Amino acid sequence: MKKRFSFSSSVLILIGVLVTLAKYYYGSSSWGGFYGVLSIGILIFISGVIFGVIAFAKKEKGVLKYISVLSVIVVVFFVGYLT
């Protein structure tokens, strides 16, 4: 079975964004917990981006690798909107 880095990338990016946004919108009872979960979500997202780069390097077929790159662009604009 071949490893599909593009699929793993999309899943990790989605989970990272959902964890980060859920903690941003629902808040936390303490600042330490807020930044802890926020950093975990960002780390999951970054690992998804790394898997997307690996998918491009291995020249995997399919459009999932393009979707992961598009999500990176969307997140950059979202962070720019928040600041």
Backbone hydrogen bonds, N-H to C=O, Kabsch-Sander energy under -0.5 kcal/mol:
donor,donor_aa,acceptor,acceptor_aa,energy
5,F,3,K,-0.9
8,S,4,R,-2.0
9,S,5,F,-2.4
10,S,6,S,-2.0
11,V,7,F,-2.3
12,L,8,S,-2.6
13,I,9,S,-2.4
14,L,10,S,-2.1
15,I,11,V,-2.5
16,G,12,L,-2.6
17,V,13,I,-2.4
18,L,14,L,-2.4
19,V,15,I,-2.6
20,T,16,G,-2.1
21,L,17,V,-2.8
22,A,18,L,-2.5
23,K,19,V,-1.9
24,Y,20,T,-1.8
25,Y,21,L,-2.6
26,Y,22,A,-2.5
27,G,23,K,-1.2
34,F,30,S,-1.7
35,Y,31,W,-2.5
36,G,32,G,-1.9
37,V,33,G,-2.3
38,L,34,F,-2.1
39,S,35,Y,-2.2
40,I,36,G,-1.7
41,G,37,V,-2.4
42,I,38,L,-2.0
43,L,39,S,-2.2
44,I,40,I,-2.3
45,F,41,G,-2.1
46,I,42,I,-2.6
47,S,43,L,-2.2
48,G,44,I,-1.7
49,V,45,F,-1.9
50,I,46,I,-2.2
51,F,47,S,-2.0
52,G,48,G,-1.8
53,V,49,V,-2.0
54,I,50,I,-2.1
55,A,51,F,-2.2
56,F,52,G,-2.0
57,A,53,V,-2.4
58,K,54,I,-2.3
59,K,56,F,-0.8
60,E,55,A,-2.0
66,Y,63,V,-0.5
67,I,63,V,-1.7
68,S,64,L,-2.0
69,V,65,K,-1.5
70,L,66,Y,-2.2
71,S,67,I,-2.1
72,V,68,S,-1.4
73,I,69,V,-1.7
74,V,70,L,-2.3
75,V,71,S,-2.4
76,V,72,V,-2.1
77,F,73,I,-1.9
78,F,74,V,-2.2
79,V,75,V,-2.6
80,G,76,V,-2.0
81,Y,77,F,-1.9
82,L,78,F,-1.9
83,T,79,V,-1.4
